[in-house]
Amino acid sequence: MTYILDKINYRKKTLTLAIILIQSVMAYAQDSIQICETPALASDSIIQVNETVKKPGFFSRALDGFTNFFMGCDTNYVTPQKYQFTVQGELSYWHDFYHMQSLETGNNMVIESDPSLVAGGYVYYSIFGYGVSWNLNDINNPNGAKNGTSRRQSLSIHTAKIFAEIYSFNSGKGAKITHVTDYDLTNKPNKFLGLDSRCNGFQAFYIFNNKHFSWPAAYGENAVQRKSCGTFNLGFAYNHQSVSFDKNELPDHLKDIDPTMMFNEVDYKDYSLSIGYAYNCVLGKNTLFAFNIQPALGYRRSEITEADDDHSLLENMSTDVNFRSSIIWNNSKYFTGLILDLHTYSYRQKTFGLTNTYGTLKFVCGFNFLKKRHGL
């Protein structure tokens, strides 16, 4: 009986070992099959992904690379633009001042253009912008009776490293005489319709601390400054300005003023280099106060016509100043704020001097749309 029980136990053990062995072989075979099939499956997956994901075109990749190069920044300081397009509307207040001086007698005269209310706007694609604005005071006015600035156009590039702009604008004939040496103008007619100014030019400058300081956050509205920061900048500018003066339009009580203060036309071309300083001050979440001041030194080629047969050419050094300031609220999607822009141009020759200062205060508001691809 004992022998029979031992025999049964032996067979049970043998059967158990055989079952374990068969299970091990099957498991090994299954793992081998999975290992052999995995590369094929992975390859199929890669092929499927490559077939479903469309690569961006050459133009898109080139533009993205160009934008990233010029807009790269430290995101601890700057939130870069997240959208491809920006639309900006603006309502501006323009004012021009002309200070004419006789360098022989010391007499001077000040003329102010009529303040202009100007409406317009900008459209940006990536870093490129185009803007245009018109003088609302010209509505329903006949030709030749314009007031202040008539129209301004601008093509611009706003980046972290470089700002560049091509612009043109003209001023109309509406102005008033506010000061003349040795003349009391109180309660006397001072309207003057004989002044006309046309200006076009180009300016560009490089921003040194461009990883931390954002020019677009202050004046392009397509980035957000998160920490206060300042920077120096180096610029070049070309400005061509022509100012004409019609003496026949002077009020009767000013017909006999010092003739050495007057001219028929001044036309000058100015080439200058500037070294400026800009600062962005973060006042609170999404709120920025900024300013930029740029003194410029350059070469000026001037032509002045004092009478129909009196024409002279002068080449000399020039000094100009440009000041910008803004206060902007921007949450990356929507923005609004105020921008102040002041320019001063000075002309001098042996007997005559002219300083032209013009400024604009702009209220802007706008929004961004068409979000960029992730990581760009």
C-alpha positions in Angstrom: 0.0 0.0 0.0 2.8 2.3 0.9 4.5 1.5 -2.4 1.3 2.5 -4.4 1.0 5.8 -2.5 4.6 6.7 -3.2 4.1 5.9 -6.9 1.1 8.2 -7.1 3.0 11.1 -5.4 5.9 10.6 -7.7 3.6 10.9 -10.8 1.9 14.0 -9.3 5.3 15.7 -8.9 6.4 14.7 -12.4 3.1 16.1 -13.9 3.5 19.3 -11.9 7.0 19.9 -13.1 6.0 19.2 -16.7 3.1 21.7 -16.4 5.5 24.4 -15.0 8.0 23.7 -17.7 5.4 24.0 -20.5 4.1 27.3 -19.0 7.7 28.7 -18.9 8.3 27.7 -22.5 5.0 29.3 -23.6 5.7 32.5 -21.7 9.2 32.8 -23.2 7.8 32.2 -26.7 5.1 34.9 -26.2 7.7 37.4 -25.0 9.9 36.6 -28.0 6.9 37.2 -30.3 6.2 40.6 -28.7 9.8 41.7 -28.9 9.9 40.8 -32.6 6.6 42.6 -33.3 7.4 45.8 -31.3 9.7 47.4 -33.8 7.2 46.9 -36.6 4.4 48.4 -34.5 6.6 51.3 -33.5 7.6 51.9 -37.1 3.9 51.8 -38.1 3.1 54.3 -35.4 5.9 56.6 -36.6 4.8 56.3 -40.1 1.2 57.1 -39.1 2.3 60.1 -37.0 4.5 61.4 -39.9 1.6 61.0 -42.2 -0.9 62.9 -40.0 1.3 65.8 -38.8 1.8 68.4 -41.5 5.1 70.3 -41.4 4.9 74.1 -41.6 5.9 75.6 -45.0 9.3 77.2 -45.7 7.9 80.8 -45.4 6.3 80.0 -42.0 9.5 78.4 -40.7 11.6 81.3 -41.9 9.3 83.9 -40.4 9.2 82.0 -37.1 13.0 81.8 -37.0 13.4 85.4 -37.9 10.8 86.4 -35.2 12.4 84.3 -32.5 15.8 85.7 -33.2 14.7 89.3 -32.8 12.1 88.7 -30.1 14.0 86.3 -27.9 13.9 87.4 -24.2 14.2 86.4 -20.6 10.6 85.3 -19.7 11.2 86.3 -16.1 11.3 89.9 -17.3 9.1 89.8 -20.4 6.1 87.9 -21.6 6.5 87.8 -25.4 3.7 88.2 -27.9 1.5 85.1 -28.0 -0.5 86.1 -31.1 0.3 86.7 -34.8 -1.9 89.8 -35.4 -2.4 93.1 -33.5 -5.1 95.6 -34.3 -4.7 99.1 -32.7 -7.0 102.1 -32.9 -5.8 105.5 -31.8 -7.1 109.0 -31.2 -4.3 111.7 -31.2 -3.8 115.3 -30.3 -1.1 117.0 -32.4 0.5 120.4 -31.8 3.4 122.2 -33.7 5.6 125.1 -32.5 7.9 127.2 -34.7 10.4 129.6 -33.1 12.0 132.0 -35.6 14.9 134.2 -34.6 17.1 136.9 -36.2 20.7 136.2 -35.2 21.5 139.7 -36.2 19.1 141.7 -34.0 18.0 139.1 -31.4 14.3 139.5 -32.3 12.1 136.4 -32.4 8.6 135.2 -33.3 6.7 132.2 -32.1 4.0 130.5 -34.2 1.8 127.6 -33.1 -0.2 125.4 -35.4 -3.8 124.9 -34.7 -4.2 121.8 -32.4 -5.3 118.8 -34.4 -7.5 115.9 -33.4 -6.3 112.9 -35.5 -7.9 109.5 -35.8 -6.3 106.3 -37.2 -4.7 103.1 -36.3 -2.1 100.3 -36.8 -2.2 96.7 -38.0 0.7 94.5 -37.0 1.5 91.0 -38.5 4.2 89.5 -36.2 6.8 92.3 -35.8 5.7 94.3 -38.9 3.3 97.2 -38.7 1.5 99.8 -40.9 -0.3 102.8 -39.5 -2.2 105.7 -41.0 -4.2 108.6 -39.4 -6.2 111.6 -40.6 -6.9 115.0 -39.2 -10.6 115.2 -38.1 -10.4 119.0 -38.3 -10.2 118.8 -42.1 -13.7 117.3 -42.4 -15.9 119.6 -44.5 -13.1 122.1 -45.0 -12.5 123.3 -48.5 -9.1 122.6 -50.2 -6.4 125.0 -49.0 -8.1 125.6 -45.6 -6.6 122.7 -43.7 -5.8 122.9 -40.0 -2.7 121.4 -38.3 -1.4 117.9 -39.2 -3.3 116.5 -42.1 -2.2 112.8 -42.4 0.6 110.6 -41.1 1.7 107.2 -42.5 4.2 104.8 -41.0 5.8 101.4 -41.8 7.5 100.0 -38.7 9.3 97.0 -37.2 8.9 96.5 -33.4 11.3 93.9 -32.0 13.2 93.3 -28.8 16.5 94.1 -30.5 15.7 96.7 -33.2 13.1 99.3 -33.8 12.8 100.8 -37.3 10.3 103.2 -38.9 9.7 104.9 -42.2 7.2 107.8 -41.8 5.7 110.8 -43.6 3.3 113.6 -42.5 2.4 117.1 -43.3 0.9 120.1 -41.5 -1.8 122.3 -42.9 -2.0 126.1 -43.0 -3.9 126.9 -39.8 -1.8 128.6 -37.1 -1.6 131.6 -34.8 1.2 134.0 -33.9 1.6 134.0 -30.1 4.8 136.2 -29.7 6.7 138.8 -31.6 9.5 140.9 -30.0 8.4 144.5 -29.1 4.8 143.8 -30.2 1.8 143.6 -27.9 -0.6 141.0 -29.4 -3.3 141.3 -26.7 -6.8 141.4 -28.2 -5.4 141.7 -31.7 -5.9 139.3 -34.6 -3.2 136.6 -34.6 -4.5 134.1 -37.1 -1.9 133.1 -39.7 -2.6 130.9 -42.7 0.7 131.1 -44.4 2.6 128.3 -42.7 3.0 124.9 -44.3 5.3 122.0 -43.2 6.1 118.6 -44.8 8.2 115.9 -43.2 9.4 112.4 -44.1 12.2 110.2 -42.8 13.5 107.0 -41.5 14.8 106.1 -38.0 16.2 102.9 -36.5 18.0 102.0 -33.3 19.5 99.0 -31.6 18.5 98.1 -28.0 21.3 96.7 -25.9 19.6 95.1 -23.0 17.1 93.3 -25.2 16.8 90.1 -23.2 15.3 92.0 -20.2 14.0 95.3 -21.7 11.0 95.2 -24.1 10.5 98.1 -26.5 7.3 96.5 -27.9 5.9 96.3 -24.4 6.2 100.1 -24.1 5.4 101.3 -27.6 4.3 98.3 -29.8 1.7 96.8 -27.4 2.6 93.2 -28.4 4.5 92.1 -25.4 4.3 92.6 -21.6 7.1 93.8 -19.3 7.0 91.9 -16.0 10.0 93.5 -14.1 11.3 97.0 -14.3 14.4 97.4 -16.5 16.4 100.1 -18.4 18.7 100.1 -21.4 20.9 102.2 -23.6 20.2 102.3 -27.3 22.1 103.4 -30.4 20.3 104.9 -33.4 20.5 106.4 -36.9 17.9 108.8 -38.4 17.3 110.5 -41.6 14.8 113.4 -41.7 13.8 115.6 -44.6 11.7 118.6 -43.7 10.4 121.5 -45.7 8.8 124.6 -44.1 7.3 127.4 -46.1 6.3 130.9 -44.8 4.0 133.2 -46.7 4.6 136.8 -45.5 1.5 138.0 -47.4 -0.7 136.2 -44.9 0.6 138.2 -41.9 -2.0 140.3 -40.1 -1.9 144.0 -41.1 -0.5 145.1 -37.7 2.5 142.8 -38.2 3.4 143.7 -41.8 6.4 145.8 -40.7 8.1 143.3 -38.3 11.8 142.6 -38.5 12.4 141.1 -42.0 15.5 139.2 -40.8 13.1 136.9 -38.8 11.3 135.7 -41.9 11.9 133.5 -44.9 10.1 132.0 -47.9 11.1 128.4 -47.5 13.6 126.3 -45.5 14.3 122.8 -46.8 16.8 120.6 -45.0 18.0 117.0 -44.9 19.4 115.7 -41.7 21.5 112.6 -41.1 22.2 111.9 -37.4 23.4 109.4 -34.9 21.8 109.2 -31.4 22.6 107.6 -28.1 19.6 107.3 -25.9 18.4 105.8 -22.7 15.0 104.0 -22.1 13.4 102.7 -18.9 10.3 100.5 -18.4 8.8 100.8 -14.9 6.3 98.2 -13.9 3.6 99.9 -11.8 1.5 96.8 -11.2 0.2 93.7 -12.8 -0.1 94.4 -16.6 0.6 98.1 -16.0 3.7 99.8 -17.4 5.1 103.4 -17.4 8.0 103.9 -19.9 10.1 106.7 -21.2 12.9 107.1 -23.8 15.1 110.1 -24.5 17.4 110.3 -27.5 19.7 113.3 -28.1 21.1 113.2 -31.7 24.2 114.8 -33.3 24.5 114.8 -37.1 25.1 116.4 -40.4 22.6 118.8 -42.0 22.3 120.1 -45.5 20.0 123.1 -45.6 18.6 125.3 -48.3 16.9 128.6 -47.4 15.0 131.0 -49.7 14.6 134.4 -48.1 13.2 136.0 -51.3 12.5 134.8 -54.9 16.1 135.7 -56.0 17.9 135.0 -52.7 18.8 131.4 -52.3 21.6 130.0 -50.1 23.0 126.6 -49.2 24.4 125.7 -45.8 26.1 122.5 -44.6 26.7 122.2 -40.8 26.4 120.0 -37.7 22.9 119.5 -36.3 21.4 118.7 -32.9 18.0 117.2 -32.3 16.1 115.6 -29.4 13.4 112.9 -29.4 11.4 112.1 -26.3 8.9 109.3 -25.9 6.8 108.2 -22.9 3.9 105.9 -22.4 1.6 104.3 -19.8 0.1 101.0 -20.9 -2.2 98.4 -19.5 -1.8 95.1 -21.3 -2.9 91.5 -20.4 -1.4 89.9 -23.6 -4.9 89.8 -25.3 -6.2 93.3 -24.9 -4.4 96.6 -24.2 -5.0 100.4 -23.8 -2.9 103.4 -22.8 -1.4 106.8 -23.6 1.7 107.6 -25.6 3.5 110.9 -25.8 6.0 111.6 -28.6 8.0 114.9 -28.9 10.5 115.9 -31.6 12.7 119.0 -31.8 14.6 120.1 -34.9 16.9 123.1 -35.0 18.1 125.1 -38.1 20.8 127.8 -37.9 22.7 129.9 -40.4 24.6 133.1 -40.0 21.6 135.5 -39.8 18.6 133.3 -39.1 17.5 130.4 -36.8 14.4 128.2 -36.9 13.4 125.6 -34.2 10.5 123.3 -35.0 9.0 121.3 -32.2 6.0 119.0 -32.8 4.4 116.6 -30.4 1.5 114.2 -30.2 -0.4 112.6 -27.4 -2.1 109.4 -28.4 -4.8 107.3 -26.8 -4.6 103.8 -28.0 -6.6 100.6 -27.5 -6.5 97.3 -29.3 -6.4 93.5 -29.2 -4.3 90.6 -30.4 -5.6 87.5 -32.3 -4.6 84.3 -34.1 -2.5 82.6 -31.4 1.0 81.4 -32.4 1.8 77.7 -32.5 3.0 76.3 -29.2 6.6 77.1 -28.4 7.0 79.8 -31.0 
